[in-house]
Amino acid sequence: MNIELLINSIVEGKEQKSDYAHCASEMNVRLPQLFNLVSIRIAKSFMSGHLSYADADFAMNSVWPAMLDYIMKSNISLVEPCYAIYEAFDQGEYDHKDGSDPVEKYTKPLLVKVLGNA
């Protein structure tokens, strides 16, 4: 399984927990690195218009529990920039009560910042 197939599976809601480990093994990377690669790809796909906000947000909400499960079992810190990307999409999920589009005002600028550092 490659990263594109994994992301397609995530967006379709068909991924299994074992898909992350399988993809990491196929790519010869550790799981934390895979979580970052997947998150960065999701963010870039959203920013370029290849993924809608709804699909990208759904995907990050699917990556999140897989990452949490891994870090809790491994007793390590949150994986960055995966966590920052998750948080950026989270900011677009609700009305900030300022009359603005939360995706435009919060999510996109946060992603620009994270992706600039990725």
C-alpha positions in Angstrom: 0.0 0.0 0.0 1.4 3.4 -0.9 0.5 6.8 0.6 -2.0 7.7 -2.1 -3.9 4.4 -1.7 -3.9 5.0 2.1 -5.3 8.5 1.8 -7.9 7.4 -0.7 -8.9 4.6 1.8 -9.0 7.2 4.6 -11.2 9.6 2.7 -13.6 6.8 1.8 -13.8 5.8 5.4 -12.4 2.3 4.5 -9.0 2.3 6.2 -8.2 -0.2 8.9 -5.7 0.4 11.7 -3.4 -2.2 10.2 -3.3 -0.1 6.9 -1.0 2.5 8.6 1.5 -0.1 9.7 1.3 -1.8 6.3 1.9 1.4 4.4 4.8 2.4 6.8 6.4 -0.9 6.2 6.0 -0.7 2.4 7.5 2.8 2.4 10.2 1.8 4.9 9.4 4.6 7.4 8.3 4.5 11.0 4.7 5.2 11.9 5.3 8.7 13.3 6.9 9.7 10.0 4.0 8.1 8.1 1.5 10.1 10.1 3.4 13.3 9.2 3.6 12.3 5.5 -0.1 11.5 5.3 -1.1 14.7 7.1 1.1 16.9 5.0 -0.3 15.3 1.8 -3.8 15.8 3.0 -3.1 19.4 3.9 -1.4 20.1 0.5 -4.2 18.3 -1.3 -6.8 20.6 0.4 -4.8 23.7 -0.2 -4.4 22.9 -3.9 -8.1 22.2 -4.2 -7.7 18.4 -4.8 -9.6 17.7 -1.6 -12.6 19.5 -0.3 -12.5 20.8 3.3 -15.0 18.2 4.3 -12.9 15.3 2.9 -9.7 16.7 4.3 -11.2 17.3 7.7 -12.7 13.8 7.7 -9.4 12.4 6.8 -7.5 14.2 9.6 -10.2 13.1 12.0 -9.5 9.6 10.9 -5.7 9.9 11.2 -6.0 11.5 14.7 -7.2 8.3 16.6 -4.6 6.2 14.8 -1.9 8.5 15.8 -3.2 8.8 19.4 -3.3 5.0 19.7 0.3 4.7 18.5 1.7 7.4 20.8 -0.2 6.1 23.8 1.2 2.6 23.2 4.7 3.9 22.5 4.7 6.5 25.3 5.8 9.3 23.0 4.7 12.9 22.4 2.2 14.0 19.9 3.6 13.7 16.3 4.4 17.0 14.7 3.4 18.4 12.2 0.5 15.9 12.2 -1.0 17.3 15.3 -0.7 20.9 14.1 -2.4 20.0 10.8 -5.2 18.2 12.8 -5.6 21.4 14.9 -5.7 23.6 11.8 -8.6 21.5 10.4 -10.3 21.5 13.8 -10.4 25.3 13.7 -12.6 25.2 10.6 -15.2 22.9 12.2 -17.0 25.5 14.2 -18.3 29.1 14.2 -15.8 31.3 16.0 -18.6 33.9 16.5 -16.7 36.6 14.6 -18.8 36.5 11.4 -16.0 35.0 9.3 -15.6 31.8 7.4 -13.6 29.7 9.8 -11.9 27.7 7.1 -10.7 30.9 5.4 -9.8 32.8 8.5 -8.3 30.0 10.7 -7.7 26.8 8.9 -6.0 28.0 5.7 -3.6 30.5 7.4 -2.6 27.8 10.0 -1.9 25.3 7.2 0.2 27.9 5.3 2.3 28.3 8.5 2.6 24.6 9.1 3.3 23.7 5.5 5.9 26.5 5.3 7.8 24.7 8.2 7.2 21.2 6.9 
